[in-house]
């Protein structure tokens, strides 16, 4: 479950960051949300590794 959530966060962050250029009025918000999603996904991976060891 944790792995799927982290994968979803990483993919969502990448998609938001890539698609931000298509919406000039929302670029900053989409890049911020994408960055937060990427950081959240990496944090969840770190927590999952800490719990599994």
C-alpha positions, -999 to +999 in steps of 0.1 A: +000+000+000+028+024+009+046+016-023+015+024-044+010+057-026+046+067-031+045+057-068+013+077-072+028+108-056+059+105-077+039+101-110+015+129-100+044+152-093+061+145-125+029+150-146+021+183-128+056+196-134+056+186-171+022+199-178+027+233-160+039+249-192+006+244-210-013+266-185+005+299-181-019+313-155-013+282-133+023+275-139+036+285-105+009+266-086+013+235-107+051+234-103+047+240-065+021+212-063+043+189-084+073+196-063+054+189-031+041+156-045+076+145-055+090+153-020+060+135-004+066+105-026+103+104-017+094+109+020+070+080+019+096+058+003+120+068+031+095+059+058+087+026+041+124+017+041+128+027+077+098+005+087+110-025+067+144-027+082 
